[in-house]
């Protein structure tokens, strides 16, 4: 049986936590930052956990993580 391939796009976006959940970065922080308030940009720095409904799909994309 050949090795499974890791989805490289997913590998760059998600990290696995010690408890087995996946964490991700927040969106809306790449460009057009001048109109966003400092508070909003600061709060977007904080990562979030992936929704429980999506965890199984991401785990399949990252077989060796």
OpenMM code with the backbone's topology and positions (N, CA, C; nanometers):
from openmm import Vec3, app, unit

residues = "UNK UNK UNK UNK UNK UNK UNK UNK UNK UNK UNK UNK UNK UNK UNK UNK UNK UNK UNK UNK UNK UNK UNK UNK UNK UNK UNK UNK UNK UNK UNK UNK UNK UNK UNK UNK UNK UNK UNK UNK UNK UNK UNK UNK UNK UNK UNK UNK UNK UNK UNK UNK UNK UNK UNK UNK UNK UNK UNK UNK UNK UNK UNK UNK UNK".split()
positions = [
    Vec3(0.0851, -0.1188, 0.0000),
    Vec3(0.0000, 0.0000, 0.0000),
    Vec3(0.0893, 0.1247, 0.0000),
    Vec3(0.0678, 0.2170, -0.0923),
    Vec3(0.1506, 0.3384, -0.0939),
    Vec3(0.1162, 0.4321, 0.0221),
    Vec3(0.2082, 0.5217, 0.0476),
    Vec3(0.1842, 0.6221, 0.1509),
    Vec3(0.0712, 0.7144, 0.1084),
    Vec3(-0.0015, 0.7658, 0.2063),
    Vec3(-0.1058, 0.8639, 0.1772),
    Vec3(-0.0405, 1.0002, 0.1624),
    Vec3(-0.0955, 1.0820, 0.0757),
    Vec3(-0.0417, 1.2167, 0.0577),
    Vec3(-0.1102, 1.3146, 0.1513),
    Vec3(-0.0315, 1.4027, 0.2075),
    Vec3(-0.0831, 1.5120, 0.2902),
    Vec3(-0.1304, 1.6231, 0.1982),
    Vec3(-0.2455, 1.6792, 0.2268),
    Vec3(-0.2934, 1.7953, 0.1529),
    Vec3(-0.2090, 1.9154, 0.1966),
    Vec3(-0.1238, 1.9648, 0.1067),
    Vec3(-0.0272, 2.0685, 0.1436),
    Vec3(-0.0942, 2.2004, 0.1812),
    Vec3(-0.2059, 2.2323, 0.1194),
    Vec3(-0.2785, 2.3547, 0.1555),
    Vec3(-0.3278, 2.3481, 0.2989),
    Vec3(-0.3793, 2.2327, 0.3385),
    Vec3(-0.4286, 2.2145, 0.4754),
    Vec3(-0.3136, 2.2144, 0.5749),
    Vec3(-0.1995, 2.1559, 0.5348),
    Vec3(-0.0838, 2.1491, 0.6239),
    Vec3(-0.0330, 2.2884, 0.6603),
    Vec3(-0.0479, 2.3834, 0.5685),
    Vec3(-0.0030, 2.5198, 0.5947),
    Vec3(-0.1030, 2.5990, 0.6786),
    Vec3(-0.2271, 2.5537, 0.6839),
    Vec3(-0.3323, 2.6294, 0.7514),
    Vec3(-0.3664, 2.5789, 0.8910),
    Vec3(-0.3433, 2.4517, 0.9182),
    Vec3(-0.3878, 2.3931, 1.0445),
    Vec3(-0.2731, 2.3291, 1.1204),
    Vec3(-0.2810, 2.3368, 1.2535),
    Vec3(-0.1864, 2.2698, 1.3416),
    Vec3(-0.2675, 2.1889, 1.4416),
    Vec3(-0.2132, 2.0744, 1.4811),
    Vec3(-0.2823, 1.9897, 1.5774),
    Vec3(-0.2393, 2.0269, 1.7192),
    Vec3(-0.3344, 2.0327, 1.8100),
    Vec3(-0.3038, 2.0630, 1.9500),
    Vec3(-0.2729, 1.9333, 2.0237),
    Vec3(-0.2278, 1.9451, 2.1466),
    Vec3(-0.1934, 1.8273, 2.2264),
    Vec3(-0.3159, 1.7406, 2.2544),
    Vec3(-0.4330, 1.8027, 2.2594),
    Vec3(-0.5557, 1.7267, 2.2876),
    Vec3(-0.6171, 1.6655, 2.1621),
    Vec3(-0.5534, 1.6890, 2.0460),
    Vec3(-0.6016, 1.6278, 1.9224),
    Vec3(-0.6937, 1.7149, 1.8401),
    Vec3(-0.7201, 1.8364, 1.8873),
    Vec3(-0.8026, 1.9294, 1.8107),
    Vec3(-0.7137, 2.0034, 1.7117),
    Vec3(-0.7750, 2.0760, 1.6204),
    Vec3(-0.6992, 2.1530, 1.5226),
    Vec3(-0.7198, 2.3014, 1.5472),
    Vec3(-0.6106, 2.3773, 1.5392),
    Vec3(-0.6217, 2.5225, 1.5538),
    Vec3(-0.5954, 2.5882, 1.4193),
    Vec3(-0.6498, 2.7076, 1.4036),
    Vec3(-0.6390, 2.7798, 1.2775),
    Vec3(-0.6253, 2.9283, 1.3058),
    Vec3(-0.5804, 3.0011, 1.2038),
    Vec3(-0.5694, 3.1470, 1.2153),
    Vec3(-0.7022, 3.2102, 1.1727),
    Vec3(-0.7244, 3.3319, 1.2162),
    Vec3(-0.8449, 3.4051, 1.1771),
    Vec3(-0.8274, 3.4645, 1.0378),
    Vec3(-0.9368, 3.4837, 0.9693),
    Vec3(-0.9322, 3.5443, 0.8360),
    Vec3(-0.9442, 3.6968, 0.8470),
    Vec3(-0.9425, 3.7650, 0.7351),
    Vec3(-0.9604, 3.9116, 0.7232),
    Vec3(-0.8424, 3.9909, 0.7790),
    Vec3(-0.7213, 3.9378, 0.7716),
    Vec3(-0.6083, 4.0115, 0.8247),
    Vec3(-0.4944, 4.0227, 0.7245),
    Vec3(-0.5226, 4.0055, 0.5953),
    Vec3(-0.4194, 4.0064, 0.4930),
    Vec3(-0.3997, 4.1434, 0.4293),
    Vec3(-0.5082, 4.2104, 0.3972),
    Vec3(-0.4959, 4.3390, 0.3281),
    Vec3(-0.6170, 4.4252, 0.3626),
    Vec3(-0.6169, 4.5494, 0.3127),
    Vec3(-0.7189, 4.6502, 0.3459),
    Vec3(-0.7297, 4.6647, 0.4978),
    Vec3(-0.6145, 4.6898, 0.5612),
    Vec3(-0.6110, 4.6979, 0.7065),
    Vec3(-0.6310, 4.8393, 0.7585),
    Vec3(-0.6230, 4.9385, 0.6688),
    Vec3(-0.6320, 5.0778, 0.7154),
    Vec3(-0.7702, 5.1119, 0.7680),
    Vec3(-0.8725, 5.0537, 0.7107),
    Vec3(-1.0083, 5.0854, 0.7557),
    Vec3(-1.0525, 5.0045, 0.8772),
    Vec3(-0.9747, 4.9029, 0.9132),
    Vec3(-1.0090, 4.8209, 1.0291),
    Vec3(-0.9476, 4.8829, 1.1540),
    Vec3(-1.0229, 4.8798, 1.2616),
    Vec3(-0.9754, 4.9417, 1.3849),
    Vec3(-0.8619, 4.8592, 1.4452),
    Vec3(-0.7830, 4.9255, 1.5284),
    Vec3(-0.6707, 4.8585, 1.5945),
    Vec3(-0.7218, 4.7442, 1.6809),
    Vec3(-0.8331, 4.7656, 1.7475),
    Vec3(-0.8913, 4.6622, 1.8332),
    Vec3(-0.9303, 4.5398, 1.7510),
    Vec3(-0.9918, 4.5641, 1.6365),
    Vec3(-1.0347, 4.4530, 1.5505),
    Vec3(-0.9147, 4.3730, 1.4991),
    Vec3(-0.8105, 4.4447, 1.4562),
    Vec3(-0.6898, 4.3776, 1.4062),
    Vec3(-0.6203, 4.2989, 1.5169),
    Vec3(-0.6173, 4.3540, 1.6368),
    Vec3(-0.5551, 4.2873, 1.7511),
    Vec3(-0.6306, 4.1582, 1.7856),
    Vec3(-0.7631, 4.1638, 1.7814),
    Vec3(-0.8433, 4.0461, 1.8128),
    Vec3(-0.8325, 3.9384, 1.7045),
    Vec3(-0.8006, 3.9787, 1.5822),
    Vec3(-0.7848, 3.8824, 1.4735),
    Vec3(-0.6526, 3.8061, 1.4824),
    Vec3(-0.5588, 3.8549, 1.5639),
    Vec3(-0.4316, 3.7849, 1.5821),
    Vec3(-0.4510, 3.6517, 1.6538),
    Vec3(-0.5482, 3.6474, 1.7413),
    Vec3(-0.5705, 3.5293, 1.8237),
    Vec3(-0.6275, 3.4162, 1.7386),
    Vec3(-0.5658, 3.2993, 1.7471),
    Vec3(-0.6138, 3.1845, 1.6711),
    Vec3(-0.7399, 3.1261, 1.7318),
    Vec3(-0.8038, 3.0375, 1.6574),
    Vec3(-0.9241, 2.9709, 1.7063),
    Vec3(-0.9145, 2.8229, 1.6772),
    Vec3(-0.9982, 2.7457, 1.7436),
    Vec3(-1.0063, 2.6036, 1.7152),
    Vec3(-1.1022, 2.5813, 1.5986),
    Vec3(-1.0744, 2.4788, 1.5220),
    Vec3(-1.1602, 2.4433, 1.4093),
    Vec3(-1.2903, 2.3873, 1.4646),
    Vec3(-1.4005, 2.4160, 1.3977),
    Vec3(-1.5312, 2.3672, 1.4392),
    Vec3(-1.5327, 2.2149, 1.4405),
    Vec3(-1.6063, 2.1581, 1.5345),
    Vec3(-1.6136, 2.0134, 1.5515),
    Vec3(-1.6623, 1.9439, 1.4237),
    Vec3(-1.7502, 2.0090, 1.3505),
    Vec3(-1.8047, 1.9510, 1.2272),
    Vec3(-1.6981, 1.9344, 1.1190),
    Vec3(-1.5930, 2.0171, 1.1209),
    Vec3(-1.4888, 2.0125, 1.0187),
    Vec3(-1.3666, 1.9306, 1.0594),
    Vec3(-1.3593, 1.8907, 1.1846),
    Vec3(-1.2395, 1.8238, 1.2361),
    Vec3(-1.2100, 1.6930, 1.1632),
    Vec3(-1.3134, 1.6138, 1.1359),
    Vec3(-1.2945, 1.4846, 1.0706),
    Vec3(-1.2375, 1.5029, 0.9295),
    Vec3(-1.2865, 1.6029, 0.8573),
    Vec3(-1.2400, 1.6315, 0.7216),
    Vec3(-1.0930, 1.6734, 0.7216),
    Vec3(-1.0559, 1.7579, 0.8162),
    Vec3(-0.9173, 1.8054, 0.8248),
    Vec3(-0.8240, 1.6918, 0.8665),
    Vec3(-0.8695, 1.6070, 0.9560),
    Vec3(-0.7882, 1.4925, 0.9989),
    Vec3(-0.7594, 1.3995, 0.8811),
    Vec3(-0.8536, 1.3895, 0.7891),
    Vec3(-0.8323, 1.3069, 0.6698),
    Vec3(-0.7319, 1.3697, 0.5742),
    Vec3(-0.7296, 1.5036, 0.5694),
    Vec3(-0.6352, 1.5733, 0.4823),
    Vec3(-0.4937, 1.5709, 0.5391),
    Vec3(-0.4805, 1.5523, 0.6705),
    Vec3(-0.3504, 1.5522, 0.7374),
    Vec3(-0.3274, 1.4185, 0.8067),
    Vec3(-0.2994, 1.3128, 0.7308),
    Vec3(-0.2915, 1.1790, 0.7901),
    Vec3(-0.1747, 1.1577, 0.8850),
    Vec3(-0.0651, 1.2331, 0.8701),
    Vec3(0.0536, 1.2090, 0.9526),
    Vec3(0.0811, 1.3166, 1.0549),
    Vec3(-0.0179, 1.4019, 1.0805),
    Vec3(-0.0011, 1.5109, 1.1775),
    Vec3(-0.0481, 1.4666, 1.3131),
] * unit.nanometer
topology = app.Topology()
chain = topology.addChain("A")
for resn in residues:
    res = topology.addResidue(resn, chain)
    for name in ("N", "CA", "C"):
        topology.addAtom(name, app.Element.getBySymbol(name[0]), res)
